């Protein structure tokens, strides 16, 4: 980038320097000025059709579309001059004449750019006296519903399917004000990345069927998280309403997922709303599993495992912090740790480099490998007869019960007690799921990324790292941890791959593990 | 030229000389009339020289914008890149039918001009994009291209010069917007015919992303005459006090006029003489009320304005309109201007490509208001709204279709406001409401 020339210009009176070739719209962003726009999206080719981003550039005869006009040395740009405001007010009126103005029943309401800009710059009334255009709602297949009456024909969805997903099933059909977004005959929006068109739509024209009528935008609480659907580690926002996750949306990060999230990641949130959660510590007595105090349960677990060889079955979705503490327990008691990874078909997004729904459907297998856990499809080989088995996070799905028969004692730490353990677990320690705790994950490229807590845990469930810290103390291991950041600092201090990292250093965009640290996933090697 | 195919003595028939002469359509007939001499001569001339010659001739684009042709060509340098020439034969401007006649009667003249221009801009491939509805011109041009290939005029060794000139004829599918140069290129590439954002201009990145020159049929058909006779010869046409408008121009005349048809006159011709002398004036017992001089996209003139106008680029601008494509539409005193303008806006609303918000929504909105006024359901506020919408649609979009729709409305409202007001005054629903209000107040 060193050879890119820097140019100076003035936007809204603010002198700024930007690299040559940048659009006025992007340049204005660097000056903290938002130029209203609809069709422009940084991840898509410029269309220049909505004409909303018209700005006044001194010495230019006509208003210039900021998205399609290159910033030039010495330009003086007025975004809010009377002429520019008048033009945008006109565009807003044109966009609204055939719009049904049905905000009260529209899912987009509250996060609608048509609403926002109309509120900021539009007319208070309408001069339109004619009948409005009407087109029926159309099911686009997949998770997408099209409401043509609300459509402003910005073509973001069309361009996404053409240029990013490389599956051009959407088009602009018809001409003039009869135009609408058409779907290729016989095709559906079933591309695994098609759900992004709903986010890209600046208005309420493309809706998620899954989210339909579930919540108003202003009722939602949002927390930045990392998708755990696969090892890509897409940055996401978990949106909750009354402590229930209702939607997962992408959070932009150029280094990982740009602006996108696949449909598997979007729909994976249901797992976090499970109603069959373990929410109290349970200890087995003659009367079966009974509710216990946390201290009692931890002590029972320690006592039961003491003196036996420890085998740990860890979930590859545990945070770096949990895996680190678990590894420390294993080292302390000379046990062994294994993990299982679910796999599925990979689905790349062709328009973005190195972005795919990965074959490896686990968020943190990379860290598990780095921290000494061994991947295995079965538990049989690792578990010796008479071993104590500590299951952390693994739901034991598709596992043959004979594999755990050899264990002399089973302690379960997780979110929901697997059926196969109902009669076998000696101690159950209820843990929070990833949206109920804070921590970090390491994606397949070794990028360490933070996630924050999005919702409250049920009952007295505790974060996995917290339970493991207690267990570590109980078995006499070293370290006292009060916060997840404490655990991460200890990880950074003891593992070369994570050297010099801290929550502050990671920020919300993450950073890669130190070079030279082995990433032993077959997929990462490709 | 008049109708049928006989030049008026005051015309200057260069392009239209062989209109009505079926023999000129054939390759032998065309050659017998001196055809392809200019191409033969040009193929062995340096393109730079041809560009300079056309620049000297003062020829300007006959498609509507009037951009100097030589200057357009001079953007094409011998840079080693693939260049393309496009011939815009998508003549769709309401009231314009001059290119159609060129293609019907002198298709070889066009092929010659296309081949010549291709050489002059360092292109080996040219495309003639013909309007979908032009079935007869398509047949003649296709035949001419085939014959020219068979005669070795086109192809790998055009006229034995060693130069390759390929000409492809492409038929459009019937969209007005495909006459816009970048929409035409999108259409040729197999995409939806949407105008592109400029810059980049076609000379930088045009057809298939390559440097492209696009010229109108009439412009290209003129080229061989200039090459053959020289720039000096061409410069004799035009009025002496205006060196910016040179040459002859075909005007298509339609509407309420005695002799509709195509007329070729030297630029600078008095419009009054043109209308009354050449075209025979209004029909018996009628008088001209309004004239659109350059295709439906230019401002309407009143009779008085038209009679004072001079027929060239600057002359029409001075009269408050534009030369445009040369499509002259004449309205006599029987015509209802509200109805006429409403019909025009409906056309634009139908043809808007739907990209830009102002055009997509504005053209349709204007049409609905215009038709409501036409049907006697208008209000005085509608007139203010029309002006405001028209202003909001002008100069803000990718191409000028939006402006073209606003233009007749704005000029119509300015010059024939009384007709709008008369319609509104006759609005019975308003009378009733106003009467009811008065009655209740009393």
Interface residues (C-beta under 8 A of the other chain):
Chain A: X46 X47 X48 X49 X50 X51 X52 X54 X62 X63 X65 X68 X87 X90 X91 X93 X94 X95 X97 X98 X127 X128 X129 X130 X133 X152 X153 X171 X172 X174 X175 X176 X177 X178 X179
Chain B: X175 X177 X192 X197 X349 X350 X351 X352 X353 X354 X355 X356 X357 X358 X360 X361 X362 X363 X364 X365 X368 X369 X372 X381 X382 X385 X388 X391 X392 X395 X396 X397 X398
